[in-house]
Amino acid sequence: MSADTIAAVQPVTPEDDPFFSKPTWQVQYEKNKETCDETGYVDLNLIEAMNMAFDEEMANDPKVMVLGEDVGRDGGIFRLTDGLFDKYGRDRVFDTPISEMAIAGAATGLAIAGYRPVGEMQFSGFAYNAMHHYESHLARYLKRTNGRHKLPMVIHFPYGAGVRALEHHSESREAYYAHTPGLTVVMPSTPRNARSLLKAAIRSDEPVIFMEPKFLYRKYREPVPLDEEVAELRKTEVVQEGTDLTLVTWGAMRWFCDKAVAQLEQDGVSVEYLDLQTVSPMDSETIINSVRKTGRCVIVQEAPRSGGWGSEITRRIVESDAFYHLEAPVGMVSAPDVHTPLLAREHWYMPDESKILAECRRVLGA
């Protein structure tokens, strides 16, 4: 089906369907329209912010489409795509069989045909079922065609612990994907950057693995600009500048690092606070420049310690001239090398504010 045909599909209206729904971010905007219009911002949680990104990109480009299990009429298992089916029709927001390989394969075919598909996997623990396709096709297509053909597509899924989920629903395995050349791996950490990073991912001409932290899905709301905001991929955000310690994190761990940084600042410690946002290809330069300045570094990851992305960050620091500026060994806060435990012990497993503070103080005192 051509893009012109898809663009011509008539949207559903409330008069056509009593179960008509609007995009969730729009509902939140309409509840506070006067304030939003006055300030230029709408308060959204991470789910609503991603919904906003989908809505904006689908409105801007008729080649953007969403596919996955229950993303259509049901709006996705977490209601992330709620309202998009009614607004854009079944040809641009459509359900797939219960097969991650089918989702990845169909999205790849659509991308080769000139569309910009976003394939949704319900949980990161199920996304591995398509790993062969990511490695053998998504990551290799540009090289395989000698640079003649791009592959503009996104595979997104929720990852991580903290929501008392069952087995296969709580892992943080970003290193699997970051280890694969040819894939861009993006992990947002706030509602605002989830929106801007997802928009950038959809516009990218290369395949993106987009891993959003479900721990933060509805944790809080923050102001998101009504004006367009598109992040720069492969760029580490300097959340705040400092001189005593470099703190590096990404994804859900920013929630805990925010609290730890606030406490350290109260204690008189000047923290340079970095959020990777794009895990791979990683912006090493920003991290190395920061460590040269502060001489101390702590890395916080949700993933198990061995073989995690924090080890790669450490390697890049010690192989650069920043090594000669270190006043203490690079510190690390991570989950232990065990499977994510079930409900009752999950809080013992995850890094939190107290563990981050303890490691920062250890490194500062070394």
C-alpha distance (Angstrom), angle and dihedral (degrees) to the residues before:
residue distance angle dihedral
M1 . . .
S2 3.80 . .
A3 3.80 123.9 .
D4 3.81 88.8 -116.8
T5 3.80 90.5 56.3
I6 3.78 92.4 48.6
A7 3.80 92.0 47.5
A8 3.81 89.6 52.7
V9 3.81 93.9 58.0
Q10 3.79 108.2 118.5
P11 3.81 113.8 -121.5
V12 3.76 121.3 -123.8
T13 3.81 115.9 -104.2
P14 3.82 131.0 -158.0
E15 3.79 88.2 -107.1
D16 3.81 90.8 57.6
D17 3.79 97.4 47.6
P18 3.82 129.4 25.3
F19 3.82 88.8 -154.6
F20 3.81 93.1 56.6
S21 3.80 113.2 142.7
K22 3.79 134.2 -170.4
P23 3.80 125.7 -135.8
T24 3.80 107.3 -79.4
W25 3.79 94.8 -122.6
Q26 3.81 89.4 55.2
V27 3.79 91.3 53.2
Q28 3.80 89.2 53.8
Y29 3.80 90.4 48.1
E30 3.81 93.6 50.1
K31 3.82 91.2 51.0
N32 3.81 89.1 61.3
K33 3.80 101.5 22.4
E34 3.78 97.7 141.4
T35 3.81 94.1 50.6
C36 3.81 92.4 42.3
D37 3.79 92.9 51.6
E38 3.78 90.9 47.4
T39 3.81 96.1 49.5
G40 3.81 99.5 30.5
Y41 3.81 90.4 -128.3
V42 3.79 136.8 97.6
D43 3.81 122.5 -155.6
L44 3.81 108.0 -122.8
N45 3.77 137.8 166.3
L46 3.81 120.1 -135.1
I47 3.82 94.3 -91.0
E48 3.80 92.1 50.8
A49 3.80 92.2 45.3
M50 3.80 91.9 54.1
N51 3.80 89.2 46.1
M52 3.81 87.4 54.3
A53 3.82 91.1 51.9
F54 3.80 91.6 51.2
D55 3.79 91.6 47.8
E56 3.80 93.6 49.0
E57 3.79 95.6 46.0
M58 3.81 93.5 45.9
A59 3.80 89.6 50.3
N60 3.81 91.6 48.2
D61 3.80 98.0 45.8
P62 3.83 125.0 30.2
K63 3.82 89.4 -158.1
V64 3.81 92.4 67.8
M65 3.80 113.5 98.6
V66 3.81 138.4 163.7
L67 3.80 126.5 -138.0
G68 3.77 134.1 174.5
E69 3.79 145.8 100.8
D70 3.83 110.9 -39.1
V71 3.83 94.5 -15.5
G72 3.81 91.9 128.0
R73 3.79 123.0 62.2
D74 3.82 92.7 -3.6
G75 3.80 93.4 51.2
G76 3.81 94.8 -131.1
I77 3.79 130.9 -62.7
F78 3.83 90.2 -76.0
R79 3.85 93.4 33.3
L80 3.78 89.6 -112.9
T81 3.82 92.9 141.6
D82 3.80 94.7 39.0
G83 3.80 112.3 148.6
L84 3.81 96.1 12.5
F85 3.80 94.5 97.3
D86 3.80 91.6 56.2
K87 3.79 93.4 44.0
Y88 3.81 99.9 45.2
G89 3.78 105.3 22.2
R90 3.77 137.4 -123.5
D91 3.81 93.9 -67.5
R92 3.79 92.8 65.0
V93 3.82 102.0 31.6
F94 3.78 110.1 39.9
D95 3.78 142.0 159.2
T96 3.79 123.4 -119.7
P97 3.79 134.5 -159.1
I98 3.80 117.2 -85.7
S99 3.79 92.3 -87.5
E100 3.78 124.9 112.1
M101 3.80 89.4 -165.3
A102 3.81 89.6 55.8
I103 3.82 91.4 50.1
A104 3.81 92.7 50.1
G105 3.80 93.1 43.1
A106 3.80 95.0 47.8
A107 3.81 91.3 47.1
T108 3.79 90.4 50.7
G109 3.79 91.9 51.4
L110 3.79 91.2 49.0
A111 3.81 91.1 49.8
I112 3.81 91.7 50.0
A113 3.82 87.7 50.9
G114 3.81 91.2 56.0
Y115 3.81 103.9 -94.3
R116 3.80 128.5 119.9
P117 3.81 104.2 -128.8
V118 3.80 127.1 -176.6
G119 3.79 113.3 -155.6
E120 3.80 116.4 -158.7
M121 3.81 122.0 -151.5
Q122 3.80 111.6 -165.3
F123 3.82 95.1 -134.5
S124 3.79 135.3 4.6
G125 3.81 89.7 -120.4
F126 3.80 89.8 65.1
A127 3.80 95.4 44.1
Y128 3.82 90.8 78.2
N129 3.80 88.7 73.6
A130 3.81 87.2 76.7
M131 3.82 96.4 42.3
H132 3.80 91.4 112.5
H133 3.79 89.2 58.1
Y134 3.82 94.7 47.2
E135 3.80 92.6 51.1
S136 3.79 100.3 36.3
H137 3.80 99.7 40.7
L138 3.82 117.9 6.6
A139 3.78 95.0 48.9
R140 3.80 95.4 40.6
Y141 3.79 105.4 40.5
L142 3.81 97.3 93.2
K143 3.81 91.6 49.4
R144 3.79 92.6 41.1
T145 3.81 90.8 57.8
N146 3.82 93.3 42.6
G147 3.78 90.2 -114.5
R148 3.80 94.9 -56.1
H149 3.80 96.5 115.8
K150 3.80 131.0 43.7
L151 3.79 125.4 -152.6
P152 3.83 107.4 -144.2
M153 3.78 103.4 -173.3
V154 3.80 141.9 119.5
I155 3.80 130.2 -145.9
H156 3.80 109.2 -164.6
F157 3.78 133.3 -178.3
P158 3.81 140.7 156.8
Y159 3.78 116.2 -103.2
G160 3.77 139.8 -177.7
A161 3.78 144.5 45.5
G162 3.78 133.9 -82.4
V163 3.80 101.0 88.4
R164 3.82 99.5 84.0
A165 3.79 93.0 -112.5
L166 3.79 129.2 162.2
E167 3.79 129.5 -102.3
H168 3.85 116.2 -55.9
H169 3.81 91.2 25.1
S170 3.81 104.6 81.1
E171 3.81 111.3 49.9
S172 3.81 128.5 123.6
R173 3.80 104.2 -150.4
E174 3.81 103.7 154.2
A175 3.81 90.6 134.7
Y176 3.82 89.9 69.0
Y177 3.79 90.8 63.3
A178 3.80 97.7 33.6
H179 3.81 88.4 56.6
T180 3.83 89.5 62.2
P181 3.82 114.3 86.7
G182 3.79 112.4 -135.4
L183 3.80 97.4 37.8
T184 3.80 124.5 101.6
V185 3.81 110.1 -147.2
V186 3.81 116.7 -157.6
M187 3.82 126.3 -175.0
P188 3.81 117.5 -179.0
S189 3.78 121.9 -155.9
T190 3.82 107.1 -170.8
P191 3.82 136.1 33.9
R192 3.79 91.6 -108.4
N193 3.79 96.9 51.5
A194 3.83 91.2 40.2
R195 3.79 88.2 62.2
S196 3.81 96.1 44.2
L197 3.81 94.8 42.2
L198 3.81 93.6 48.1
K199 3.79 90.4 51.4
A200 3.80 89.5 51.1
A201 3.80 91.3 47.3
I202 3.80 92.5 52.2
R203 3.81 90.5 49.7
S204 3.80 93.4 48.2
D205 3.81 116.8 107.8
E206 3.79 90.6 -145.8
P207 3.83 129.0 70.4
V208 3.80 114.4 -88.1
I209 3.81 128.9 -161.6
F210 3.81 103.8 -152.5
M211 3.81 113.9 -164.8
E212 3.79 114.7 -174.1
P213 3.83 120.9 -170.0
K214 3.80 109.0 -116.9
F215 3.81 88.7 -163.8
L216 3.82 85.5 73.3
Y217 3.83 98.0 39.2
R218 3.82 94.2 107.9
K219 3.81 100.2 1.3
Y220 3.80 95.5 115.1
R221 3.77 144.5 -25.7
E222 3.79 127.7 -118.2
P223 3.82 134.5 180.0
V224 3.80 112.7 -81.5
P225 3.82 117.1 -171.1
L226 3.79 118.4 -111.2
D227 3.80 88.4 -146.6
E228 3.77 116.9 82.6
E229 3.78 116.0 -82.3
V230 3.80 121.1 -179.8
A231 3.79 119.4 -179.5
E232 3.78 125.9 -137.4
L233 3.80 110.1 -112.9
R234 3.80 119.0 -136.6
K235 3.79 91.5 30.0
T236 3.81 125.4 118.5
E237 3.80 113.9 -137.6
V238 3.79 117.3 -129.5
V239 3.81 97.8 -144.4
Q240 3.79 90.4 -175.3
E241 3.78 136.7 -12.9
G242 3.79 124.0 -119.1
T243 3.79 144.2 158.6
D244 3.84 109.3 -142.8
L245 3.80 106.2 53.7
T246 3.81 139.4 9.0
L247 3.82 113.1 -139.2
V248 3.82 115.1 -168.0
T249 3.80 125.0 -170.4
W250 3.81 144.5 138.7
G251 3.80 141.4 -161.5
A252 3.80 121.1 4.2
M253 3.81 93.3 -5.3
R254 3.78 90.4 74.6
W255 3.81 88.0 75.8
F256 3.80 90.8 61.9
C257 3.80 95.1 36.4
D258 3.81 90.4 55.6
K259 3.80 89.1 59.9
A260 3.80 93.6 44.1
V261 3.81 92.6 49.6
A262 3.80 91.1 50.3
Q263 3.82 90.3 53.4
L264 3.81 93.2 46.1
E265 3.79 90.1 50.7
Q266 3.80 89.2 52.8
D267 3.81 87.5 52.5
G268 3.80 89.8 55.0
V269 3.82 97.8 -103.0
S270 3.82 116.4 139.6
V271 3.82 106.2 -141.7
E272 3.81 125.9 -164.8
Y273 3.81 100.2 -151.1
L274 3.82 120.2 -159.2
D275 3.82 130.6 -173.9
L276 3.82 114.1 -165.1
Q277 3.84 95.9 -155.4
T278 3.82 88.7 173.8
V279 3.79 106.7 53.2
S280 3.80 94.1 -175.3
P281 2.97 132.5 55.1
M282 3.79 80.6 28.7
D283 3.78 127.6 -150.3
S284 3.81 96.1 -126.9
E285 3.78 94.7 166.7
T286 3.80 94.8 69.6
I287 3.82 91.1 50.8
I288 3.80 94.6 46.1
N289 3.80 92.7 47.6
S290 3.80 89.7 51.6
V291 3.82 94.0 49.8
R292 3.81 90.4 49.3
K293 3.80 86.8 57.9
T294 3.81 101.6 42.1
G295 3.82 102.4 30.8
R296 3.81 91.4 -147.1
C297 3.79 132.4 76.8
V298 3.80 138.6 -175.9
I299 3.82 122.2 -173.5
V300 3.80 121.6 -157.5
Q301 3.81 121.4 -161.4
E302 3.79 132.0 164.5
A303 3.80 92.6 -145.9
P304 3.82 123.8 92.1
R305 3.79 113.9 -79.7
S306 3.82 103.3 -114.3
G307 3.79 115.2 78.9
G308 3.79 93.5 -3.6
W309 3.79 125.2 144.2
G310 3.78 90.7 -102.3
S311 3.80 88.2 69.7
E312 3.80 89.6 56.4
I313 3.81 91.1 51.3
T314 3.80 89.6 50.6
R315 3.81 91.2 50.4
R316 3.79 92.0 52.7
I317 3.79 91.4 49.4
V318 3.81 95.3 50.3
E319 3.81 93.3 43.7
S320 3.81 91.0 54.4
D321 3.78 128.9 69.2
A322 3.83 86.9 -98.5
F323 3.81 84.7 83.0
Y324 3.80 89.5 73.7
H325 3.80 90.5 55.1
L326 3.82 95.2 54.1
E327 3.80 115.6 116.5
A328 3.82 92.2 -175.3
P329 3.81 138.6 13.5
V330 3.80 115.2 -80.1
G331 3.82 109.7 -91.0
M332 3.79 126.6 -138.1
V333 3.80 135.7 -159.5
S334 3.80 115.8 -171.3
A335 3.76 145.6 136.3
P336 3.82 115.1 -80.1
D337 3.79 121.6 -99.8
V338 3.80 95.2 -91.5
H339 3.79 135.9 96.4
T340 3.79 115.4 -84.9
P341 3.82 105.0 -86.5
L342 3.76 123.7 -129.3
L343 3.79 127.1 -98.2
A344 3.81 105.6 -62.6
R345 3.81 97.5 49.7
E346 3.78 101.2 33.8
H347 3.81 93.4 102.5
W348 3.82 90.4 57.4
Y349 3.79 89.9 54.4
M350 3.81 101.7 49.7
P351 3.80 123.7 77.8
D352 3.79 110.5 -112.6
E353 3.80 141.5 176.1
S354 3.80 95.0 -78.9
K355 3.82 93.9 51.5
I356 3.81 91.6 46.7
L357 3.80 92.2 49.3
A358 3.80 91.9 48.7
E359 3.80 92.8 52.3
C360 3.81 93.9 44.6
R361 3.80 90.8 51.5
R362 3.80 91.1 47.6
V363 3.81 91.6 53.0
L364 3.80 92.1 44.0
G365 3.80 90.6 51.9
A366 3.79 96.0 46.9
